[in-house]
């Protein structure tokens, strides 16, 4: 996942493929968004500004938490990168802000929260709790927060950090390597059949996905232990006998960020940004591509003079038809008996793609979160989460999406447009009805 791209003063051209390395950004400008339809009222969270005045807050990835007994206590939890973690009620009001860890020493990287997920009903410290799990890209750790239902219902700071103080780096072997920032990036969490929470974490600028299990200590703190690693390909054999690799900056491989676990089917879905969506068996076995981005197989090369990637040949036609790079946030609309839908953010064209959760993940349709009657839509979406369970006033299910270009624009003291991001809340019916997808409120319980 990338920070929202800066936009030049002139009208932006279509996003090139493959993804170009990004030098210092020019002045930011909102991309065009042709709305196919106009949905109705929609809550949103407050704007976040990624500058000194805004506390370097940059919305990235959301998670939805269902209160065990009172929908008035349901929560949305969102990562804000250097600004840490924010907790919202279902009207979009912020009720808690938790900071990312400070740099341990001069010259070290501070915490930077990238992705968040929720696990229900884990036995910790002699009681069953729900936890929010976060990838800290800055410090290369997995952080865990217990969710207090009573505080959530009262809208009084429901999250408490229970991460062990001695949490080791997820991937790095030294403090110097942490500062190189090939660190914990994307994250997905779920509870296994053994009752233990498992966490998949991708490594930034590499193809690696690590599988970990959370470990409870005697004093109620949480650490983690490695289970195994999966290394996805960095280059690909093509039907014409050639080999293709996505164009990246020198020394980088095509990374994964968006992920979602589907333990009912024993798989993890992982979005390799410039390649497509992988289906990875949790018990081991060969990963398989569910869908490819449109630019898959297009030859290109890095130009050190321009510090950009340039297409060097014709499109051989091996790409998919549904995803425009980057392939980003993944989430599952779950129903009983393992049915439902896999949703993916097609960041390059500001749309979302729906696939069948079963039957080979068949393509079902695409949609755009267009501007509503009083709230703008979602553009360059990094992260998303959907649930079929009723949430707050959303009786038919809820989709929460990150918006990389929140409106209206605001200018800073220097006169420049500030990087402005937030989260949008979308009634599931708004998505389902135009695509003839099911609306099944209460058919599935996240605590089952």
ZATOR-294342 format. One record per residue (C-alpha): residue number from 1; residue in one letter; x negated, y negated, z. Coordinates in steps of 0.2 Angstrom, whole numbers, plus 5000, padded with zeros to 4 digits. Example, Ala and Ser with C-alpha at 12.3 -4.5 7.8 and 13.67 -1.06 7.14 Angstrom:
// ZATOR-294342
 resi resn    u    v    w
    1    a 4938 5022 5039
    2    s 4932 5005 5036
***
This chain:
// ZATOR-294342
 resi resn    u    v    w
    1    x 5000 5000 5000
    2    x 4994 4983 4996
    3    x 4997 4966 5003
    4    x 5009 4956 4992
    5    x 5000 4950 4977
    6    x 4997 4931 4975
    7    x 5006 4924 4960
    8    x 4999 4911 4948
    9    x 5008 4894 4944
   10    x 5013 4900 4927
   11    x 5027 4913 4924
   12    x 5020 4930 4929
   13    x 5017 4943 4915
   14    x 5022 4961 4917
   15    x 5011 4970 4930
   16    x 4997 4979 4921
   17    x 4994 4998 4922
   18    x 4983 5004 4929
   19    x 4982 4994 4945
   20    x 4969 4981 4944
   21    x 4957 4978 4959
   22    x 4962 4962 4967
   23    x 4950 4947 4969
   24    x 4954 4932 4979
   25    x 4972 4928 4975
   26    x 4978 4913 4966
   27    x 4993 4903 4972
   28    x 5007 4915 4976
   29    x 5023 4914 4965
   30    x 5039 4925 4967
   31    x 5041 4938 4953
   32    x 5057 4938 4942
   33    x 5071 4950 4949
   34    x 5085 4953 4936
   35    x 5099 4959 4948
   36    x 5110 4973 4940
   37    x 5123 4969 4953
   38    x 5127 4958 4968
   39    x 5130 4967 4984
   40    x 5138 4959 4999
   41    x 5133 4953 5017
   42    x 5116 4960 5023
   43    x 5106 4957 5039
   44    x 5088 4954 5038
   45    x 5074 4951 5051
   46    x 5066 4935 5054
   47    x 5052 4929 5041
   48    x 5034 4934 5045
   49    x 5020 4923 5039
   50    x 5003 4930 5035
   51    x 4993 4915 5040
   52    x 4985 4908 5056
   53    x 5001 4898 5061
   54    x 5011 4914 5059
   55    x 4999 4925 5069
   56    x 4994 4935 5053
   57    x 5011 4944 5053
   58    x 5014 4954 5037
   59    x 5029 4966 5037
   60    x 5025 4983 5030
   61    x 5034 4999 5036
   62    x 5051 5002 5045
   63    x 5058 5016 5056
   64    x 5075 5018 5062
   65    x 5079 5025 5080
   66    x 5096 5031 5085
   67    x 5101 5028 5103
   68    x 5107 5044 5112
   69    x 5124 5038 5117
   70    x 5127 5020 5112
   71    x 5126 5013 5094
   72    x 5123 4995 5102
   73    x 5106 5001 5107
   74    x 5100 5007 5090
   75    x 5084 5000 5085
   76    x 5073 4996 5069
   77    x 5054 4996 5072
   78    x 5043 4988 5060
   79    x 5024 4986 5058
   80    x 5017 4969 5055
   81    x 4999 4974 5051
   82    x 4987 4962 5061
   83    x 5002 4956 5071
   84    x 5006 4973 5078
   85    x 5023 4980 5080
   86    x 5040 4972 5081
   87    x 5057 4979 5088
   88    x 5074 4973 5081
   89    x 5092 4976 5085
   90    x 5103 4981 5071
   91    x 5108 4963 5067
   92    x 5090 4960 5063
   93    x 5086 4950 5079
   94    x 5068 4953 5086
   95    x 5069 4959 5104
   96    x 5050 4965 5107
   97    x 5033 4961 5099
   98    x 5018 4973 5104
   99    x 5001 4967 5099
  100    x 4988 4977 5089
  101    x 4973 4981 5099
  102    x 4959 4968 5099
  103    x 4942 4971 5092
  104    x 4931 4980 5105
  105    x 4916 4970 5101
  106    x 4910 4955 5090
  107    x 4910 4961 5072
  108    x 4922 4975 5074
  109    x 4938 4977 5065
  110    x 4954 4973 5076
  111    x 4969 4983 5076
  112    x 4980 4983 5061
  113    x 4997 4993 5061
  114    x 5001 5001 5044
  115    x 5015 5014 5046
  116    x 5028 5019 5059
  117    x 5039 5034 5061
  118    x 5050 5041 5075
  119    x 5050 5059 5084
  120    x 5065 5064 5095
  121    x 5066 5075 5111
  122    x 5048 5078 5115
  123    x 5043 5084 5133
  124    x 5031 5072 5140
  125    x 5026 5070 5158
  126    x 5040 5082 5164
  127    x 5054 5073 5154
  128    x 5061 5073 5136
  129    x 5057 5057 5127
  130    x 5058 5049 5110
  131    x 5042 5041 5103
  132    x 5037 5029 5089
  133    x 5021 5034 5081
  134    x 5010 5021 5072
  135    x 4994 5022 5061
  136    x 4982 5009 5066
  137    x 4972 5006 5051
  138    x 4960 4993 5059
  139    x 4954 5005 5073
  140    x 4957 5021 5064
  141    x 4968 5028 5077
  142    x 4986 5035 5080
  143    x 4996 5026 5093
  144    x 5011 5032 5102
  145    x 5025 5022 5111
  146    x 5039 5029 5122
  147    x 5056 5022 5118
  148    x 5067 5018 5134
  149    x 5086 5020 5130
  150    x 5091 5010 5144
  151    x 5080 4995 5139
  152    x 5086 4997 5121
  153    x 5104 4996 5126
  154    x 5100 4980 5136
  155    x 5089 4973 5122
  156    x 5074 4972 5135
  157    x 5057 4978 5128
  158    x 5061 4996 5125
  159    x 5044 5002 5119
  160    x 5029 5006 5130
  161    x 5012 5011 5124
  162    x 5006 5028 5130
  163    x 4991 5031 5119
  164    x 4976 5038 5128
  165    x 4963 5024 5131
  166    x 4950 5036 5124
  167    x 4959 5040 5107
  168    x 4945 5045 5095
  169    x 4945 5039 5077
  170    x 4956 5049 5065
  171    x 4944 5050 5051
  172    x 4928 5040 5055
  173    x 4913 5047 5063
  174    x 4906 5031 5071
  175    x 4910 5013 5075
  176    x 4901 5008 5060
  177    x 4912 5019 5049
  178    x 4928 5012 5057
  179    x 4922 4995 5051
  180    x 4921 5001 5033
  181    x 4940 5003 5034
  182    x 4941 5020 5026
  183    x 4953 5023 5040
  184    x 4971 5029 5045
  185    x 4983 5022 5032
  186    x 5000 5030 5028
  187    x 5009 5040 5042
  188    x 5024 5052 5043
  189    x 5029 5061 5059
  190    x 5041 5076 5064
  191    x 5044 5089 5077
  192    x 5039 5106 5073
  193    x 5048 5123 5077
  194    x 5036 5124 5092
  195    x 5043 5108 5099
  196    x 5027 5099 5096
  197    x 5026 5082 5086
  198    x 5015 5083 5070
  199    x 5009 5068 5061
  200    x 5002 5067 5043
  201    x 4990 5053 5041
  202    x 4982 5047 5024
  203    x 4964 5040 5023
  204    x 4963 5023 5015
  205    x 4954 5023 4998
  206    x 4953 5042 4997
  207    x 4964 5056 4992
  208    x 4964 5064 5009
  209    x 4979 5068 5020
  210    x 4976 5074 5037
  211    x 4988 5084 5048
  212    x 4987 5082 5067
  213    x 4997 5087 5082
  214    x 5001 5075 5096
  215    x 4994 5081 5113
  216    x 5002 5076 5130
  217    x 4990 5073 5145
  218    x 4994 5077 5163
  219    x 4997 5059 5167
  220    x 5009 5056 5153
  221    x 4998 5049 5140
  222    x 4997 5055 5122
  223    x 4982 5059 5111
  224    x 4980 5070 5095
  225    x 4971 5085 5088
  226    x 4967 5089 5070
  227    x 4976 5104 5062
  228    x 4969 5103 5044
  229    x 4966 5092 5029
  230    x 4973 5091 5012
  231    x 4963 5083 4998
  232    x 4973 5079 4983
  233    x 4965 5077 4966
  234    x 4956 5061 4960
  235    x 4956 5066 4942
  236    x 4968 5076 4932
  237    x 4967 5088 4917
  238    x 4978 5082 4903
  239    x 4988 5093 4890
  240    x 4977 5087 4876
  241    x 4961 5095 4884
  242    x 4955 5078 4891
  243    x 4953 5072 4909
  244    x 4960 5057 4917
  245    x 4957 5047 4933
  246    x 4966 5031 4938
  247    x 4956 5016 4937
  248    x 4950 5010 4954
  249    x 4937 4999 4961
  250    x 4920 5006 4961
  251    x 4918 5019 4975
  252    x 4937 5021 4978
  253    x 4949 5035 4974
  254    x 4967 5035 4971
  255    x 4975 5033 4989
  256    x 4991 5039 4997
  257    x 5002 5029 5008
  258    x 5020 5032 5008
  259    x 5024 5049 5016
  260    x 5039 5058 5023
  261    x 5040 5075 5032
  262    x 5054 5088 5028
  263    x 5051 5101 5041
  264    x 5068 5110 5036
  265    x 5060 5114 5019
  266    x 5043 5116 5026
  267    x 5035 5102 5015
  268    x 5027 5084 5016
  269    x 5031 5072 5002
  270    x 5016 5060 4999
  271    x 5015 5046 4986
  272    x 4998 5044 4978
  273    x 5000 5026 4973
  274    x 4993 5027 4955
  275    x 4998 5045 4951
  276    x 5015 5050 4958
  277    x 5024 5060 4972
  278    x 5017 5076 4979
  279    x 5026 5090 4987
  280    x 5014 5098 5000
  281    x 5018 5114 5009
  282    x 5016 5111 5027
  283    x 5010 5129 5030
  284    x 4997 5128 5017
  285    x 4998 5131 4998
  286    x 4995 5121 4982
  287    x 5003 5104 4982
  288    x 5014 5100 4967
  289    x 5018 5084 4958
  290    x 5037 5080 4959
  291    x 5035 5065 4948
  292    x 5022 5055 4939
  293    x 5020 5036 4937
  294    x 5023 5029 4920
  295    x 5005 5025 4917
  296    x 4999 5043 4921
  297    x 4986 5048 4908
  298    x 4983 5030 4901
  299    x 4964 5028 4898
  300    x 4956 5013 4906
  301    x 4939 5007 4913
  302    x 4933 4995 4926
  303    x 4925 4979 4920
  304    x 4912 4972 4932
  305    x 4912 4955 4924
  306    x 4931 4952 4926
  307    x 4932 4964 4941
  308    x 4948 4971 4933
  309    x 4953 4987 4925
  310    x 4957 4986 4906
  311    x 4966 4999 4895
  312    x 4954 5007 4883
  313    x 4966 5018 4873
  314    x 4983 5022 4868
  315    x 4996 5029 4880
  316    x 4996 5048 4877
  317    x 5014 5050 4884
  318    x 5010 5061 4899
  319    x 5017 5049 4912
  320    x 5034 5050 4920
  321    x 5050 5039 4916
  322    x 5055 5034 4933
  323    x 5041 5027 4944
  324    x 5031 5011 4940
  325    x 5015 5010 4950
  326    x 5013 5008 4964
  327    x 5023 5023 4970
  328    x 5026 5018 4988
  329    x 5038 5021 5003
  330    x 5046 5038 5004
  331    x 5061 5042 5015
  332    x 5074 5056 5016
  333    x 5093 5054 5017
  334    x 5096 5070 5027
  335    x 5113 5080 5027
  336    x 5117 5097 5035
  337    x 5110 5113 5028
  338    x 5095 5104 5021
  339    x 5104 5094 5008
  340    x 5102 5076 5004
  341    x 5091 5064 4994
  342    x 5072 5059 4993
  343    x 5071 5040 4990
  344    x 5055 5032 4983
  345    x 5049 5014 4981
  346    x 5044 5010 4963
  347    x 5034 4995 4968
  348    x 5029 4990 4950
  349    x 5047 4986 4944
  350    x 5055 4982 4961
  351    x 5067 4997 4961
  352    x 5070 5013 4971
  353    x 5072 5030 4964
  354    x 5083 5044 4970
  355    x 5079 5063 4969
  356    x 5088 5078 4975
  357    x 5080 5084 4991
  358    x 5083 5102 4984
  359    x 5083 5111 4967
  360    x 5066 5105 4961
  361    x 5069 5087 4967
  362    x 5079 5083 4951
  363    x 5080 5064 4947
  364    x 5097 5057 4952
  365    x 5096 5038 4947
  366    x 5088 5022 4952
  367    x 5093 5006 4960
  368    x 5088 4989 4965
  369    x 5091 4979 4981
  370    x 5097 4964 4973
  371    x 5101 4947 4982
  372    x 5117 4947 4992
  373    x 5129 4933 4996
  374    x 5118 4925 5009
  375    x 5102 4935 5009
  376    x 5089 4939 4995
  377    x 5084 4956 4990
  378    x 5068 4966 4991
  379    x 5053 4964 4979
  380    x 5037 4974 4979
  381    x 5043 4985 4993
  382    x 5030 4994 5003
  383    x 5040 5004 5016
  384    x 5058 5010 5018
  385    x 5068 5022 5029
  386    x 5086 5028 5027
  387    x 5097 5038 5039
  388    x 5114 5046 5036
  389    x 5118 5044 5055
  390    x 5129 5029 5060
  391    x 5118 5015 5066
  392    x 5125 4999 5075
  393    x 5139 4992 5064
  394    x 5133 5003 5049
  395    x 5145 5017 5051
  396    x 5141 5025 5035
  397    x 5122 5026 5036
  398    x 5108 5013 5034
  399    x 5093 5010 5023
  400    x 5080 4998 5029
  401    x 5067 4991 5016
  402    x 5052 4980 5017
  403    x 5053 4964 5006
  404    x 5036 4958 5000
  405    x 5043 4941 4994
  406    x 5056 4935 5007
  407    x 5066 4920 5002
  408    x 5067 4905 5004
  409    x 5049 4900 5001
  410    x 5040 4890 5014
  411    x 5025 4879 5012
  412    x 5011 4877 5025
  413    x 5002 4862 5031
  414    x 4991 4863 5016
  415    x 5006 4863 5004
  416    x 5003 4881 4998
  417    x 5017 4893 4998
  418    x 5015 4905 5013
  419    x 5015 4924 5012
  420    x 5032 4928 5018
  421    x 5039 4946 5022
  422    x 5052 4954 5032
  423    x 5064 4969 5032
  424    x 5082 4970 5024
  425    x 5096 4981 5031
  426    x 5107 4989 5018
  427    x 5123 4998 5020
  428    x 5121 5016 5013
  429    x 5137 5014 5003
  430    x 5129 5000 4993
  431    x 5117 5012 4986
  432    x 5127 5028 4986
  433    x 5143 5023 4977
  434    x 5136 5016 4961
  435    x 5125 5032 4959
  436    x 5139 5044 4964
  437    x 5128 5050 4979
  438    x 5136 5057 4995
  439    x 5141 5046 5010
  440    x 5141 5058 5024
  441    x 5141 5048 5041
  442    x 5138 5059 5056
  443    x 5135 5075 5045
  444    x 5117 5076 5052
  445    x 5110 5071 5069
  446    x 5092 5067 5071
  447    x 5091 5075 5088
  448    x 5097 5092 5082
***
